[in-house]
């Protein structure tokens, strides 16, 4: 972990506390123990079979499928998963994953605020009846929104799914360098593809695929893409708002 001015942190893809149970592994990257306030980021990987069933008693959670296919069961309802899928997990909802393929199912989680009472459910509820709530969104179905002169993003888990505290988004940064700016929210980023530099108050750190970046509230920063390929990233921030709301000097 590289700690920069203002509390910004850059995590390599090999870093984070790892826990395992059954066919599932979790790598906890951004959390209170690594310098965050309320936002978290965990990367999970699920092999063939069913994962343990989890619940966050008070926190909301946003999921994003990086690779693999399978399903997520939320309070007894099943939702199909594929790369580019975002899923909203409401507070107190029981959820788990099933991977029916040999390829691992990789998911990035943002749980806000960090829930100290998150736990595995020993006896999950049975299958539900009726119509499943709208808790899933696919990146390809979301509108592209411009942010600044040349950057763009798409909302994923947002208010239309009932999420009140987290905004999850997918962003694209072409070769460029944004002006220094800050946000009024706490932010966690996961790099899906591409390489770049994060600059904070005279310090810089390189990043690449599967690395993570943490920005505290109000820290002045900019993300540079030296090229030649775009950077694709997954972001989540707390409290909810707009990824385009940046305050420049």
Secondary structure, DSSP 8 states (H G I E B T S, - for coil): -EE-GGG-EEE-TT-SEEEEETTEEEEEEESGGGT-SS--EEEEEE-SEE---EE-SS-EEEEEEEE--EEEEETTEEEEE-TTEEEEE-TT-EEEEEE-SSS-EEEEEEEES--TT-EE-SS------S-----EEEGGGS--EEETTTEEEEE-S-GGGT-SSEEEEEEEE-SEE---EE-SSEEEEEEEE--EEEEETTEEEEE-TT-EEEE-TT--BEEEE-SSS-EEEEEEEES---TT--EE-
